[in-house]
């Protein structure tokens, strides 16, 4: 996803921070795309205007705990996590949201 957004010049690589639990994968993303990397989700979301959640559904509880309530008040949350219940996002992260369900998209 990051690669497609950068190839299409939809993002400035200097403004992208990527997190992952696998340090080797983080280094690969940095080497391939020149993005900032961190293993600290709270650090990443605390400064982000847009947060993209792209994890497996079974990983969401741990990911949510790791982010805590570090989101900026005006941050936009884009989730492509399958089957995750919407009200949990409101409870944990957001003041309000718009949702587009079952949208298919391809970037890059």
N, CA and C atoms as an extended XYZ file, in Angstrom:
324
Properties=species:S:1:pos:R:3:atomname:S:1:resname:S:1:resid:I:1 pbc="F F F"
N         0.821       -1.179        0.000 N   UNK     1
C         0.000        0.000        0.000 CA  UNK     1
C         0.873        1.253        0.000 C   UNK     1
N         1.866        1.278        0.863 N   UNK     2
C         2.753        2.441        0.945 CA  UNK     2
C         3.456        2.657       -0.391 C   UNK     2
N         3.927        1.567       -0.976 N   UNK     3
C         4.628        1.668       -2.255 CA  UNK     3
C         3.762        2.274       -3.338 C   UNK     3
N         2.513        1.854       -3.418 N   UNK     4
C         1.598        2.393       -4.418 CA  UNK     4
C         1.323        3.869       -4.217 C   UNK     4
N         1.113        4.267       -2.981 N   UNK     5
C         0.855        5.678       -2.678 CA  UNK     5
C         2.058        6.554       -3.020 C   UNK     5
N         3.245        6.047       -2.756 N   UNK     6
C         4.453        6.807       -3.064 CA  UNK     6
C         4.727        6.845       -4.563 C   UNK     6
N         4.539        5.717       -5.253 N   UNK     7
C         4.752        5.681       -6.708 CA  UNK     7
C         3.823        6.644       -7.426 C   UNK     7
N         2.590        6.743       -6.947 N   UNK     8
C         1.612        7.636       -7.574 CA  UNK     8
C         1.760        9.079       -7.084 C   UNK     8
N         2.760        9.308       -6.239 N   UNK     9
C         3.052       10.625       -5.678 CA  UNK     9
C         1.860       11.222       -4.937 C   UNK     9
N         1.137       10.354       -4.230 N   UNK    10
C         0.007       10.791       -3.412 CA  UNK    10
C         0.457       11.141       -1.997 C   UNK    10
N         1.658       10.731       -1.656 N   UNK    11
C         2.222       11.016       -0.342 CA  UNK    11
C         3.648       11.524       -0.489 C   UNK    11
N         4.057       12.333        0.468 N   UNK    12
C         5.440       12.762        0.580 CA  UNK    12
C         6.141       11.790        1.519 C   UNK    12
N         7.107       11.049        1.023 N   UNK    13
C         7.775       10.019        1.832 CA  UNK    13
C         8.370       10.576        3.113 C   UNK    13
N         8.660       11.872        3.150 N   UNK    14
C         9.203       12.490        4.352 CA  UNK    14
C         8.146       12.686        5.436 C   UNK    14
N         6.883       12.501        5.075 N   UNK    15
C         5.793       12.673        6.037 CA  UNK    15
C         5.119       11.354        6.389 C   UNK    15
N         5.724       10.245        5.992 N   UNK    16
C         5.154        8.919        6.235 CA  UNK    16
C         5.959        8.210        7.316 C   UNK    16
N         5.247        7.691        8.315 N   UNK    17
C         5.864        6.853        9.336 CA  UNK    17
C         5.172        5.505        9.312 C   UNK    17
N         5.942        4.440        9.272 N   UNK    18
C         5.405        3.085        9.205 CA  UNK    18
C         5.789        2.347       10.486 C   UNK    18
N         4.833        1.592       11.016 N   UNK    19
C         5.126        0.744       12.171 CA  UNK    19
C         4.883       -0.714       11.809 C   UNK    19
N         5.570       -1.573       12.503 N   UNK    20
C         5.406       -3.014       12.311 CA  UNK    20
C         6.048       -3.703       13.501 C   UNK    20
N         5.559       -4.871       13.840 N   UNK    21
C         6.159       -5.613       14.956 CA  UNK    21
C         7.441       -6.326       14.537 C   UNK    21
N         7.626       -6.481       13.243 N   UNK    22
C         8.797       -7.180       12.719 CA  UNK    22
C         9.860       -6.165       12.306 C   UNK    22
N        10.954       -6.140       13.028 N   UNK    23
C        12.011       -5.160       12.765 CA  UNK    23
C        12.606       -5.312       11.375 C   UNK    23
N        12.722       -6.539       10.913 N   UNK    24
C        13.272       -6.755        9.578 CA  UNK    24
C        12.369       -6.143        8.505 C   UNK    24
N        11.061       -6.297        8.679 N   UNK    25
C        10.120       -5.708        7.719 CA  UNK    25
C        10.192       -4.180        7.747 C   UNK    25
N        10.326       -3.608        8.930 N   UNK    26
C        10.475       -2.159        9.035 CA  UNK    26
C        11.699       -1.684        8.261 C   UNK    26
N        12.800       -2.380        8.437 N   UNK    27
C        14.018       -1.982        7.734 CA  UNK    27
C        13.853       -2.109        6.227 C   UNK    27
N        13.158       -3.149        5.771 N   UNK    28
C        12.894       -3.315        4.335 CA  UNK    28
C        12.076       -2.150        3.795 C   UNK    28
N        11.060       -1.731        4.550 N   UNK    29
C        10.224       -0.604        4.122 CA  UNK    29
C        11.036        0.690        4.058 C   UNK    29
N        11.880        0.886        5.028 N   UNK    30
C        12.738        2.072        5.026 CA  UNK    30
C        13.698        2.045        3.838 C   UNK    30
N        14.332        0.908        3.623 N   UNK    31
C        15.296        0.787        2.532 CA  UNK    31
C        14.629        0.931        1.161 C   UNK    31
N        13.429        0.390        1.014 N   UNK    32
C        12.738        0.420       -0.274 CA  UNK    32
C        12.097        1.769       -0.585 C   UNK    32
N        11.536        2.419        0.441 N   UNK    33
C        10.723        3.603        0.187 CA  UNK    33
C        11.222        4.875        0.862 C   UNK    33
N        12.200        4.760        1.748 N   UNK    34
C        12.730        5.942        2.403 CA  UNK    34
C        11.810        6.571        3.427 C   UNK    34
N        10.871        5.794        3.952 N   UNK    35
C         9.935        6.310        4.950 CA  UNK    35
C        10.532        6.185        6.345 C   UNK    35
N        10.006        6.989        7.274 N   UNK    36
C        10.414        6.844        8.668 CA  UNK    36
C         9.813        5.565        9.218 C   UNK    36
N        10.504        4.942       10.139 N   UNK    37
C        10.013        3.702       10.737 CA  UNK    37
C        10.110        3.779       12.252 C   UNK    37
N         9.208        3.062       12.907 N   UNK    38
C         9.248        2.936       14.354 CA  UNK    38
C         8.490        1.672       14.746 C   UNK    38
N         8.860        1.106       15.854 N   UNK    39
C         8.111       -0.029       16.402 CA  UNK    39
C         7.116        0.455       17.449 C   UNK    39
N         7.086        1.766       17.694 N   UNK    40
C         6.242        2.362       18.724 CA  UNK    40
C         4.988        2.976       18.095 C   UNK    40
N         3.866        2.264       18.172 N   UNK    41
C         2.624        2.746       17.571 CA  UNK    41
C         2.149        4.062       18.177 C   UNK    41
N         2.324        4.215       19.467 N   UNK    42
C         1.882        5.441       20.124 CA  UNK    42
C         2.662        6.645       19.595 C   UNK    42
N         3.938        6.484       19.422 N   UNK    43
C         4.762        7.554       18.854 CA  UNK    43
C         4.293        7.903       17.446 C   UNK    43
N         4.010        6.893       16.643 N   UNK    44
C         3.605        7.120       15.257 CA  UNK    44
C         2.277        7.861       15.169 C   UNK    44
N         1.282        7.463       15.942 N   UNK    45
C        -0.041        8.083       15.806 CA  UNK    45
C        -0.134        9.434       16.504 C   UNK    45
N         0.719        9.708       17.461 N   UNK    46
C         0.602       10.952       18.217 CA  UNK    46
C         0.858       12.188       17.359 C   UNK    46
N         1.568       12.041       16.246 N   UNK    47
C         1.866       13.169       15.370 CA  UNK    47
C         1.173       13.058       14.018 C   UNK    47
N         0.406       12.014       13.816 N   UNK    48
C        -0.148       11.734       12.493 CA  UNK    48
C        -1.458       12.479       12.233 C   UNK    48
N        -1.569       13.005       11.016 N   UNK    49
C        -2.834       13.592       10.570 CA  UNK    49
C        -3.760       12.495       10.052 C   UNK    49
N        -3.168       11.487        9.426 N   UNK    50
C        -3.920       10.348        8.895 CA  UNK    50
C        -3.260        9.070        9.395 C   UNK    50
N        -4.073        8.169        9.946 N   UNK    51
C        -3.586        6.885       10.438 CA  UNK    51
C        -4.276        5.792        9.638 C   UNK    51
N        -3.498        4.907        9.049 N   UNK    52
C        -4.057        3.782        8.301 CA  UNK    52
C        -3.794        2.518        9.110 C   UNK    52
N        -4.869        1.822        9.458 N   UNK    53
C        -4.753        0.539       10.150 CA  UNK    53
C        -4.896       -0.566        9.111 C   UNK    53
N        -3.845       -1.330        8.947 N   UNK    54
C        -3.850       -2.426        7.979 CA  UNK    54
C        -3.201       -3.631        8.646 C   UNK    54
N        -3.954       -4.232        9.551 N   UNK    55
C        -3.451       -5.387       10.300 CA  UNK    55
C        -4.476       -6.508       10.229 C   UNK    55
N        -4.072       -7.678       10.633 N   UNK    56
C        -5.012       -8.797       10.694 CA  UNK    56
C        -5.968       -8.572       11.862 C   UNK    56
N        -7.234       -8.972       11.701 N   UNK    57
C        -8.225       -8.732       12.766 CA  UNK    57
C        -7.789       -9.260       14.131 C   UNK    57
N        -7.136      -10.399       14.161 N   UNK    58
C        -6.719      -10.964       15.443 CA  UNK    58
C        -5.624      -10.135       16.116 C   UNK    58
N        -4.978       -9.256       15.360 N   UNK    59
C        -3.944       -8.387       15.923 CA  UNK    59
C        -4.501       -7.088       16.499 C   UNK    59
N        -5.755       -6.773       16.202 N   UNK    60
C        -6.308       -5.478       16.592 CA  UNK    60
C        -6.285       -5.209       18.099 C   UNK    60
N        -6.647       -6.150       18.967 N   UNK    61
C        -6.583       -5.823       20.402 CA  UNK    61
C        -5.206       -5.348       20.848 C   UNK    61
N        -4.168       -6.032       20.406 N   UNK    62
C        -2.806       -5.632       20.779 CA  UNK    62
C        -2.430       -4.292       20.150 C   UNK    62
N        -2.820       -4.085       18.915 N   UNK    63
C        -2.512       -2.821       18.233 CA  UNK    63
C        -3.218       -1.668       18.931 C   UNK    63
N        -4.485       -1.857       19.282 N   UNK    64
C        -5.233       -0.795       19.969 CA  UNK    64
C        -4.603       -0.467       21.314 C   UNK    64
N        -4.208       -1.491       22.058 N   UNK    65
C        -3.554       -1.241       23.352 CA  UNK    65
C        -2.247       -0.476       23.154 C   UNK    65
N        -1.527       -0.812       22.100 N   UNK    66
C        -0.235       -0.163       21.876 CA  UNK    66
C        -0.379        1.296       21.455 C   UNK    66
N        -1.528        1.660       20.871 N   UNK    67
C        -1.741        3.049       20.467 CA  UNK    67
C        -2.331        3.884       21.586 C   UNK    67
N        -3.075        3.231       22.460 N   UNK    68
C        -3.719        3.965       23.532 CA  UNK    68
C        -4.610        5.067       22.985 C   UNK    68
N        -4.609        6.199       23.619 N   UNK    69
C        -5.385        7.356       23.159 CA  UNK    69
C        -4.458        8.454       22.658 C   UNK    69
N        -3.442        8.042       21.926 N   UNK    70
C        -2.426        8.976       21.459 CA  UNK    70
C        -2.839        9.771       20.223 C   UNK    70
N        -3.995        9.479       19.649 N   UNK    71
C        -4.433       10.168       18.439 CA  UNK    71
C        -4.638       11.654       18.677 C   UNK    71
N        -4.263       12.451       17.672 N   UNK    72
C        -4.581       13.868       17.699 CA  UNK    72
C        -6.101       14.006       17.565 C   UNK    72
N        -6.659       15.067       18.108 N   UNK    73
C        -8.109       15.269       18.055 CA  UNK    73
C        -8.651       15.329       16.636 C   UNK    73
N        -7.878       15.852       15.705 N   UNK    74
C        -8.359       16.006       14.334 CA  UNK    74
C        -7.810       14.943       13.380 C   UNK    74
N        -7.245       13.875       13.917 N   UNK    75
C        -6.681       12.817       13.072 CA  UNK    75
C        -7.789       12.061       12.343 C   UNK    75
N        -7.462       11.628       11.143 N   UNK    76
C        -8.362       10.795       10.347 CA  UNK    76
C        -7.872        9.359       10.470 C   UNK    76
N        -8.783        8.449       10.767 N   UNK    77
C        -8.453        7.039       10.888 CA  UNK    77
C        -9.055        6.292        9.710 C   UNK    77
N        -8.206        5.631        8.944 N   UNK    78
C        -8.637        4.809        7.822 CA  UNK    78
C        -8.278        3.374        8.172 C   UNK    78
N        -9.292        2.530        8.282 N   UNK    79
C        -9.050        1.144        8.642 CA  UNK    79
C        -9.458        0.227        7.500 C   UNK    79
N        -8.574       -0.701        7.183 N   UNK    80
C        -8.924       -1.738        6.221 CA  UNK    80
C        -8.894       -3.104        6.901 C   UNK    80
N        -9.154       -3.093        8.206 N   UNK    81
C        -9.186       -4.317        8.991 CA  UNK    81
C       -10.536       -4.995        8.775 C   UNK    81
N       -10.515       -6.216        8.304 N   UNK    82
C       -11.747       -6.940        7.999 CA  UNK    82
C       -12.478       -7.352        9.273 C   UNK    82
N       -13.779       -7.137        9.270 N   UNK    83
C       -14.626       -7.677       10.324 CA  UNK    83
C       -14.503       -7.028       11.682 C   UNK    83
N       -13.885       -5.869       11.754 N   UNK    84
C       -13.731       -5.224       13.051 CA  UNK    84
C       -14.938       -4.327       13.308 C   UNK    84
N       -15.529       -4.440       14.471 N   UNK    85
C       -16.788       -3.772       14.787 CA  UNK    85
C       -16.576       -2.258       14.890 C   UNK    85
N       -17.396       -1.511       14.160 N   UNK    86
C       -17.246       -0.069       14.038 CA  UNK    86
C       -17.329        0.677       15.364 C   UNK    86
N       -18.249        0.294       16.247 N   UNK    87
C       -18.410        1.064       17.477 CA  UNK    87
C       -17.149        1.066       18.327 C   UNK    87
N       -16.298        0.069       18.164 N   UNK    88
C       -15.048        0.041       18.930 CA  UNK    88
C       -14.143        1.192       18.518 C   UNK    88
N       -14.136        1.530       17.227 N   UNK    89
C       -13.344        2.674       16.782 CA  UNK    89
C       -13.816        3.952       17.467 C   UNK    89
N       -15.133        4.139       17.499 N   UNK    90
C       -15.678        5.345       18.135 CA  UNK    90
C       -15.310        5.387       19.606 C   UNK    90
N       -15.444        4.271       20.286 N   UNK    91
C       -15.169        4.202       21.715 CA  UNK    91
C       -13.715        4.505       22.030 C   UNK    91
N       -12.821        3.968       21.226 N   UNK    92
C       -11.404        4.069       21.543 CA  UNK    92
C       -10.686        5.250       20.928 C   UNK    92
N       -11.116        5.663       19.742 N   UNK    93
C       -10.290        6.601       19.010 CA  UNK    93
C       -10.947        7.915       18.610 C   UNK    93
N       -12.192        7.863       18.216 N   UNK    94
C       -12.727        8.976       17.446 CA  UNK    94
C       -13.840        9.744       18.138 C   UNK    94
N       -13.971       10.983       17.715 N   UNK    95
C       -15.103       11.792       18.132 CA  UNK    95
C       -16.240       11.620       17.124 C   UNK    95
N       -15.902       11.490       15.855 N   UNK    96
C       -16.887       11.258       14.805 CA  UNK    96
C       -16.177       10.595       13.629 C   UNK    96
N       -16.964       10.049       12.711 N   UNK    97
C       -16.340        9.375       11.572 CA  UNK    97
C       -17.325        9.232       10.429 C   UNK    97
N       -16.783        9.064        9.247 N   UNK    98
C       -17.564        8.673        8.081 CA  UNK    98
C       -17.040        7.320        7.650 C   UNK    98
N       -17.938        6.481        7.229 N   UNK    99
C       -17.543        5.115        6.899 CA  UNK    99
C       -18.008        4.778        5.499 C   UNK    99
N       -17.119        4.211        4.719 N   UNK   100
C       -17.455        3.693        3.405 CA  UNK   100
C       -17.233        2.199        3.471 C   UNK   100
N       -18.305        1.444        3.428 N   UNK   101
C       -18.209        0.001        3.592 CA  UNK   101
C       -18.138       -0.694        2.247 C   UNK   101
N       -17.424       -1.788        2.271 N   UNK   102
C       -17.293       -2.671        1.106 CA  UNK   102
C       -16.805       -1.951       -0.143 C   UNK   102
N       -15.969       -0.984        0.048 N   UNK   103
C       -15.402       -0.283       -1.091 CA  UNK   103
C       -14.162       -1.037       -1.565 C   UNK   103
N       -14.069       -1.219       -2.850 N   UNK   104
C       -12.894       -1.878       -3.403 CA  UNK   104
C       -11.975       -0.804       -3.969 C   UNK   104
N       -10.710       -0.934       -3.678 N   UNK   105
C        -9.772        0.024       -4.233 CA  UNK   105
C        -8.430       -0.644       -4.431 C   UNK   105
N        -7.677       -0.058       -5.314 N   UNK   106
C        -6.314       -0.526       -5.561 CA  UNK   106
C        -5.453        0.700       -5.711 C   UNK   106
N        -4.357        0.698       -5.008 N   UNK   107
C        -3.433        1.821       -5.084 CA  UNK   107
C        -2.143        1.309       -5.689 C   UNK   107
N        -1.754        1.875       -6.822 N   UNK   108
C        -0.489        1.515       -7.461 CA  UNK   108
C        -0.506        0.260       -8.247 C   UNK   108
